[in-house]
Amino acid sequence: MKKQMIRLDKYLADMNIGTRSEVKVSIRKGLITVNQNIVRDSSAKITINEDMVSYNQIPVPYIKFDYYMLNKPAGFLSATTDQNQPTVLDLIDESHAKGLFPVGRLDKDTEGLLLITNDGEMAHRLLSPTKHVSKKYYAKIDGHVTEEDVKKFSEGLFLDKTFTTLPSLLTILHADSISEIEIIIYEGKFHQIKRMFEAVDKKVLYLKRLSMGSLQLDNELAPGTYRHLSKEELFKL
């Protein structure tokens, strides 16, 4: 296997130690060691996952991709930037935000699980229509959800001439004038769950994503907070 090498200043910038110009200053000051030896040459080549780089005596391992689980609150766009409204990346500490993007989207008023990463290949696998990755939601519905609705959802719903949903699993938690449900879908079209309930003459009042594939929302994450995925979670993905 070919060894991957990278300039020292790029290595440090990629690991968010600072901008390229800032890390060059740190290198000149002798704050950087490679294999416990001070290196003052910004262009020095580092062998990734072999050389041990430290900044001010603190080890700086090379991490190619970042993976965060965010409990998205309402009021944030699932986007990287927006001139007028806050986005989910505004919730991520700036030192962690390099190259990150949300995997898929949740509507602005939808809460819950959102994967944030800079791994485009994984994002493609999770979002590919051919993969049919499951997505589980909890919702409050304006209207009495019935077993007939469950049947219709299980057969696939015609939403318009371009889109009939795949069969979905609708579970009634509480049925009344305001119903509570859980639903598992295998696509993620624009406003899909809202449109599905509109197709049976009901309205979604509240929506929260609970899982995406094997990834389950951590119930200890308060809305607006995030954490790294565990090794086990990452392995399952």
C-alpha positions in Angstrom: 0.0 0.0 0.0 1.4 3.4 -1.1 2.3 5.7 1.8 0.4 9.0 1.9 2.6 12.0 2.4 1.7 15.6 3.0 3.4 18.9 3.7 3.7 19.7 7.4 1.9 23.1 7.1 -1.0 21.5 5.2 -1.2 18.7 7.7 -1.6 21.2 10.6 -4.0 23.4 8.7 -6.1 20.3 7.8 -6.3 19.4 11.5 -7.5 23.0 12.3 -4.4 24.1 14.2 -4.7 27.3 12.2 -4.6 28.7 8.7 -1.6 27.9 6.6 0.0 31.2 7.4 -0.7 30.8 11.1 0.8 27.3 11.3 3.9 28.5 9.4 4.5 30.9 12.2 4.1 28.1 14.8 6.5 26.0 12.9 9.1 28.8 12.8 8.7 29.3 16.5 9.6 25.7 17.1 6.2 24.7 18.5 5.9 21.7 16.2 7.6 18.4 16.6 7.7 15.4 14.3 8.6 12.1 16.1 9.7 14.2 19.1 12.1 16.3 17.0 11.5 20.1 16.5 10.9 20.8 12.8 11.0 24.4 11.5 10.5 23.7 7.8 6.9 24.2 6.7 7.5 22.1 3.5 8.7 19.1 5.4 6.9 15.9 4.3 4.8 14.0 6.8 3.8 10.3 6.3 0.2 10.1 7.4 -0.5 7.6 10.2 3.2 6.9 10.7 4.9 10.1 11.7 3.8 11.5 15.2 3.1 15.2 14.9 2.7 17.4 18.0 1.7 21.0 18.5 3.0 22.6 21.7 3.6 19.1 23.1 0.0 18.0 22.3 -0.3 15.1 19.8 -2.1 16.0 16.6 -3.2 12.7 14.9 -4.4 13.0 11.3 -8.1 12.5 11.0 -9.2 12.5 7.3 -12.9 12.8 7.9 -15.2 14.1 10.7 -18.5 12.6 11.6 -21.0 14.4 14.0 -24.4 13.5 15.2 -26.5 16.7 15.6 -29.8 17.0 17.3 -31.2 19.6 15.0 -33.6 22.1 16.6 -36.4 23.8 14.7 -35.5 27.1 13.0 -32.3 26.0 11.2 -31.8 25.3 7.6 -30.1 22.0 6.5 -27.5 23.9 4.5 -23.9 25.0 4.7 -24.6 28.7 4.3 -27.5 31.1 3.9 -27.4 34.9 3.7 -30.7 35.4 5.6 -31.3 32.4 7.9 -29.2 30.4 10.4 -28.0 27.0 9.2 -27.2 23.8 11.0 -23.5 24.5 10.5 -23.9 27.6 12.6 -24.4 25.2 15.5 -21.0 23.6 14.9 -18.0 25.1 16.6 -15.9 27.0 14.0 -12.8 25.0 14.7 -14.7 21.9 13.7 -16.5 23.3 10.7 -13.9 22.8 7.9 -15.5 21.2 4.9 -18.5 19.9 6.8 -22.0 19.6 5.3 -25.3 18.0 6.4 -26.1 14.6 5.0 -29.5 15.1 3.4 -31.9 17.7 4.7 -34.5 18.2 7.3 -37.1 20.9 6.8 -36.5 24.1 8.8 -39.2 23.3 11.3 -38.2 19.6 11.6 -36.1 18.5 14.6 -33.9 15.5 15.3 -31.1 13.4 13.9 -28.8 15.0 11.3 -25.4 13.6 10.3 -22.8 16.2 9.7 -19.6 15.2 7.9 -17.0 16.0 5.3 -17.0 12.5 3.9 -18.7 12.8 0.5 -18.5 9.2 -0.4 -20.4 8.1 2.8 -23.0 10.8 2.2 -23.5 9.5 -1.3 -24.0 6.0 -0.1 -26.5 7.1 2.6 -28.5 9.3 0.2 -28.4 7.2 -3.0 -32.0 6.4 -4.0 -30.9 2.9 -4.9 -29.8 2.1 -1.3 -33.3 2.7 0.2 -31.8 3.7 3.6 -34.5 3.7 6.2 -35.4 6.9 8.1 -37.6 6.8 11.2 -39.6 9.8 12.5 -41.9 10.7 15.3 -44.8 13.0 14.5 -47.8 14.7 15.9 -50.7 14.8 13.4 -53.7 17.1 13.2 -56.4 14.4 12.6 -57.4 11.0 13.7 -54.9 8.5 12.2 -56.6 5.2 11.4 -55.7 1.6 10.4 -56.9 2.5 6.9 -54.1 5.1 6.8 -51.6 2.5 8.0 -52.7 0.3 5.1 -52.4 3.0 2.5 -48.9 3.9 3.7 -47.9 0.3 3.6 -49.0 0.1 -0.1 -47.2 3.3 -1.2 -48.9 6.6 -1.6 -49.4 8.4 -4.9 -48.3 12.0 -4.3 -48.2 13.3 -7.9 -47.5 12.1 -11.4 -43.8 12.0 -10.8 -43.7 10.4 -7.4 -45.4 7.4 -5.7 -43.7 6.5 -2.4 -42.2 3.2 -1.5 -44.2 1.2 1.1 -43.7 2.8 4.5 -44.3 1.5 8.0 -46.8 3.7 9.9 -47.2 2.9 13.6 -50.0 4.6 15.6 -48.9 5.6 19.1 -52.0 7.5 20.0 -55.1 8.2 17.9 -57.3 11.2 18.6 -58.0 14.6 17.1 -54.3 15.1 17.6 -52.6 11.8 16.9 -49.0 10.6 17.6 -47.2 8.3 15.3 -43.9 6.8 14.2 -43.2 6.3 10.5 -40.3 4.6 8.7 -39.7 5.8 5.1 -37.1 4.7 2.5 -36.8 7.9 0.5 -36.3 11.5 1.6 -38.1 13.7 -0.9 -38.9 17.3 -0.3 -41.6 17.6 2.4 -42.3 13.9 1.9 -43.9 13.0 5.2 -46.0 16.2 5.2 -47.2 15.5 1.7 -48.0 11.9 2.6 -50.3 13.0 5.4 -51.8 15.7 3.2 -52.7 12.8 0.8 -54.9 11.3 3.5 -56.4 14.7 4.5 -54.3 15.3 7.6 -51.6 17.7 8.6 -48.2 17.3 10.3 -47.9 19.5 13.4 -44.5 18.4 14.6 -41.8 16.2 13.1 -38.6 14.7 14.6 -36.2 12.3 13.0 -35.2 9.5 15.3 -32.9 7.4 13.1 -31.2 7.1 9.7 -30.1 3.6 8.8 -28.3 2.1 11.7 -27.7 5.6 13.3 -30.0 6.3 16.2 -30.5 9.7 17.8 -28.8 10.0 21.2 -31.5 10.9 23.6 -28.9 12.6 25.8 -28.2 15.2 23.1 -30.1 18.4 23.8 -31.5 20.2 20.8 -28.8 22.2 19.1 -25.9 20.1 20.5 -23.7 17.5 18.8 -21.1 14.9 19.4 -18.6 12.7 17.4 -20.0 9.4 16.2 -18.7 6.5 18.3 -16.4 3.9 16.6 -19.3 1.4 16.8 -21.8 3.8 15.1 -19.3 4.6 12.4 -18.5 0.9 11.8 -22.2 0.2 11.4 -22.6 3.0 8.9 
